[in-house]
């Protein structure tokens, strides 16, 4: 039986991640860690998990309290990589979701130098879900020339304090690829309008998520960007609870060198925390080999190369996430880069 320590396992994303692990039916010993263990009492009781006090500033003590673990899942801020380093030095695998394009370098170096087991970096939007949808669609292309990603956040969709803080940091500086060159842009100066093909369009500005460099590398597209907008989600517009939507638009050429364009829409009726936790579940299953394939070896592991995107989308559908792919006009509209 694998033992997993979920640091931040009683927050919005963490609570869903622990529930997803139980719903998936895996035989796991789950430990929930956090600075306020009293808040974890109810989710721990519901999931049969154990609780330990955990402060990333004193990660070694928290790991000692948890006992030997196969995987540490970090759903909290770890700005100085204290938890990452302590985890890897202890010989455990690590999965983290809070890195972005302008601070991932030091984390990757630490992981590459210290890892005795896999260290998966999932600072992608919704822990890789956006990249999975894009890569699955990219299989229909002979050549991808442009990737435009957008997510719509509904103000009625609850977020935890960590998520709110992350969003502010993401908007400080954005990375995009335009005509084969990297650009760091001021987000408010590069806003684009996303046409939803029926529901009201929304304005979105670029963010520094890891999907941009990941997809530029894997697809070879010279134009890649990710933007986040705020507005009424499809769930809210239908009179229900807030949902979270992702739009992955691709343009290029098919295998016959004819113009091709596709949009994949991912919509989670239970919102962004539920969807992020599903990305975490998919990452956990890959790191531990619970998806039926051999687990990856020691070192840095990235979702865009380690996880089968078609299987990932099937996993999302099994948890109630809607995924549709439709044709797009042969040329992108608007002023997106």
Steps between C-alpha positions, in 0.01 A plus 500: 500500500629845404503773763430853375543823695274777367631831634207741493259208480219682681483803269264529204726322252647269763163393630387407151830322429459279807139423405603420142762256626234315699251509212764357267511188717877487546636313802686791660600617845427874487648749746377861503749766606455868579570778746148476648437129550168565679356617166583161348299299755180474296656420158736255668214320671299487177790358299662282766817708492746582778591861584839649589605858573712627212676830438707528181748715691576194713443233240734241653299496822176459310638214294623329815151528650343351189740207492649349183291597197518403135373833369460853636232703321560871558191718454644795694746775433861385534684809371845389614452132408540396865238227474628385162858469620409325825273258314759407241780466756276262695470280191131568429341601172356852473215663310450877513257733323602858583792578268471738207711592199722757670591299813502138389872493417636476853243234588592289197870521584439395861279213384750384238788507749327347803229266377531132583146447371276699261443871561201613294458873436137586418488879507274481195146639497278269707801273563546403137140474383543776241810335357332158486210642298735682264729204438207268434371743234850544356500133398257599223760730343800440283640836610379736771561866424303682768369412846272744679386390845250675723327428827193669642482549875158562651500727807243268658751213482671489844878522529728459797749764616789318328320504165421870532864576578619286212280690255649833607850365445409351162380839380822676597672377186390285208692285256380429150650378175441716195636423154755262648635743759446517876343818634449617858201728482307731727169316535279808496660609172428172317133429568302296248130427458393135505195416292309213664285428195167571670541611861633855547862556402747595771823696521805310622858588576812283478640307795832332573379141525723211392263396223657761270862372498376140527281519192749705302754223559277199435296631206768720346244776448664843450199675658378395846321694771275446802253761622263522796174690505225558754130474429186293526571133436270268309382359832400843628339598170289184518378597846712246687829500689814660364698283261853539371568509126817457297524576128786343305514634142747358249579595142737330259509243220366147491684191374412596139640851554153652492397777744365364828352669807339352811365621832482274805283621786547356848220583744484386860158560655653480849750780442872567490604332827330174400670513159844581639471209741421269209823611334676420827338156508620426147852610601496280811388201297786553256773555760402184690417292194136468607391560140626157395833614353842480659572800724755750367859489615678738733523863400285780363170382351273727296136423422525592133743215433419252777119482482293364212263789421226276358495290817500819707189630320329166551580527870347848513182385330467220755476768770231700321709750302357598161743497205402587144701568184359704211641651177614862493533746212818436305661823624488647853302818548586800714843624596635206701873449470 
